[in-house]
Amino acid sequence: MNDKNKYALITGATSGFGYEFAKLFAADSYNLILVARSNEGLEGVARELTSQYSIDVKTIAQDLFSPNAAEEVYRTVSSWNVTVDVLVNDAGQGEYGKFLDYDLDRDIDLIQLNITAVVGLTKYFGKDMAARNSGKILQVASLLSKYPTPLMAVYAGTKAFVLSFSEALINELKDTNVTVTVLMPGAADTDFFHKAGAEGTVIYRETELSDPTDVAKDGYEALRSGESKVVSGAKNKVQAAMSNMMPDSALAATMRKQMAPSEKEEGRSEITHPASRTERERIQESIGKADGDLEKHEDHAHD
């Protein structure tokens, strides 16, 4: 497949899965449109990729928490007269804590980022793809889309929406040359838990986290082959299969244990994925304090 002169648009592109997706597309000669909130982060990734690959990298510093974000991104791309051949909806965030204990504004932000921006970008660029009868869309959902998740109820709910929404689109587009692929990763070594305020949980401190490089590769290969859905990682595949056989109450109880505060004195406390660690350090420096995970209005690279 000749990918030269094709463009892939990737949200959440400065760290985690989004950053790894950008590298994979670049290695296959795709030109890139990278979207994230931080202009500084975007410029750093753009410099890195253009120095390694003979591709065009365009950047859009866009706050996807904004209600008009999808339209603004689409208008910017349209002004460049560029065709988006692949759309990767990666950006998203979560919030840790009991639903009734934190502000409603944060929930609305999560719904805007995880659902509204995804729907908007899919609508705008998907219509163009359908008109051309050509294109690919990758939606980053989560293993939690199948698990009701106490202490991260809204995040899991938004990912359940992404999964259901995408499966419906797969059916609607089945007779076209436009494909939709849903990636369902489990907990991964990105900045997600810090931005969500969940770095003290059992799942973060005590369990094995997926490597974002491996997750992105699974999603990329599934997208290229036109698969409808992929669960990344053998352990996560088993958990996804088990979720089909367990009642919701049991699934919620299982996740409540995973989301409980860790009682271990020693455990994971730092990100090892380089791009995600850089993102964390940049946020900490920008707000002038070590607990940069409290900065909510930053694009994140997924769980």
C-alpha positions, -999 to 999 in steps of 0.1 A, spaced: 0 0 0 14 34 -10 9 58 19 30 87 6 10 118 3 -17 105 26 -26 122 58 -35 108 92 -51 131 118 -43 120 154 -57 136 186 -39 134 219 -7 132 199 19 145 223 22 114 246 10 79 253 -8 60 225 -12 91 203 25 97 202 31 60 194 5 61 166 22 92 151 55 73 150 39 43 133 21 63 107 53 83 100 73 52 96 49 41 68 53 75 51 20 90 62 19 128 65 5 138 99 -20 163 114 -13 162 151 -39 177 175 -34 184 212 -38 213 236 -1 221 241 16 240 213 49 233 229 43 196 231 31 195 195 61 214 182 84 190 200 68 159 184 67 176 150 104 184 152 112 148 162 92 132 134 103 155 106 139 150 115 135 112 112 111 109 83 105 126 50 69 136 58 48 167 63 37 173 99 10 199 106 -1 207 141 -33 221 156 -32 234 191 -68 228 201 -85 225 234 -109 195 228 -128 204 259 -143 233 239 -178 226 226 -168 238 191 -135 220 190 -144 194 163 -157 221 140 -127 243 145 -103 214 138 -122 205 106 -123 242 94 -85 244 100 -78 213 80 -102 224 52 -84 257 49 -52 237 41 -70 219 13 -58 186 28 -76 152 26 -77 132 59 -73 96 49 -72 83 85 -88 97 116 -75 85 150 -96 96 179 -72 90 208 -75 120 232 -94 114 264 -94 117 302 -109 102 333 -116 114 369 -110 93 400 -134 95 429 -170 89 440 -193 104 414 -212 126 440 -180 139 456 -165 160 428 -178 189 406 -203 184 378 -182 206 356 -155 180 355 -180 153 343 -192 177 316 -156 182 305 -150 145 303 -182 140 282 -172 168 259 -137 153 254 -145 116 253 -178 117 235 -187 150 219 -153 157 203 -152 121 191 -187 123 176 -180 156 160 -146 147 144 -161 114 132 -191 132 117 -170 158 99 -142 137 85 -164 106 82 -188 124 58 -158 133 36 -146 97 36 -180 84 27 -182 109 -2 -149 96 -15 -158 60 -5 -124 57 11 -110 62 45 -102 46 79 -112 56 114 -97 43 147 -116 49 179 -97 44 211 -122 30 236 -111 10 267 -114 -24 283 -136 -4 308 -162 0 281 -173 -35 291 -168 -30 329 -190 -7 350 -163 10 371 -170 25 405 -147 55 413 -143 62 376 -179 59 366 -182 87 340 -150 77 322 -161 41 319 -195 52 308 -180 74 280 -160 45 267 -190 23 267 -206 50 245 -176 50 221 -177 12 218 -215 11 211 -213 42 188 -185 27 168 -201 -8 165 -232 9 150 -210 28 125 -193 -4 115 -226 -18 105 -238 14 87 -205 15 66 -202 -22 59 -210 -18 22 -185 10 17 -147 13 16 -147 33 48 -137 12 79 -141 18 116 -118 0 141 -123 1 179 -92 -3 200 -98 -15 236 -67 -13 257 -64 -20 294 -44 0 320 -12 13 304 19 32 313 8 66 303 -1 99 320 -38 89 323 -38 79 360 -20 111 371 -43 134 352 -73 114 367 -59 116 402 -58 78 404 -21 72 409 -27 58 444 -50 30 432 -44 -8 433 -46 -10 395 -19 16 390 5 8 419 3 -29 420 -6 -44 386 13 -48 354 6 -20 329 6 -23 292 34 -7 271 19 21 250 41 10 221 25 -24 221 -10 -11 224 -5 14 196 9 -14 174 -21 -36 180 -45 -8 171 -24 2 141 -23 -33 126 -60 -38 132 -67 -5 115 -46 -13 85 -62 -47 81 -97 -33 84 -106 -52 116 -137 -40 135 -124 -44 170 -92 -53 189 -85 -59 225 -48 -52 232 -29 -77 252 -35 -114 261 -45 -107 297 -70 -81 285 -84 -104 259 -92 -129 287 -108 -102 308 -129 -90 279 -141 -126 273 -149 -130 310 -169 -98 310 -194 -114 286 -201 -141 311 -204 -121 344 -233 -100 356 -228 -63 358 -228 -63 396 -199 -88 396 -180 -67 371 -185 -36 391 -174 -53 423 -142 -65 405 -134 -30 393 -141 -15 427 -113 -36 441 -90 -25 413 -98 11 419 -95 10 457 -65 28 473 -34 7 474 -22 -2 509 12 -12 498 41 10 510 60 3 479 46 3 444 46 20 410 49 58 413 65 70 381 58 68 344 84 49 324 71 56 289 94 84 277 68 106 259 43 103 287 69 111 313 79 142 293 43 153 292 40 149 330 72 169 335 60 196 311 27 200 330 44 201 364 68 228 352 40 248 336 19 250 368 49 253 391 42 223 414 49 186 416 14 174 417 8 183 381 -18 156 378 -43 181 392 -40 200 359 -72 188 342 -73 208 310 -45 191 293 -49 165 265 -38 132 277 -26 100 261 -50 72 268 -51 47 296 
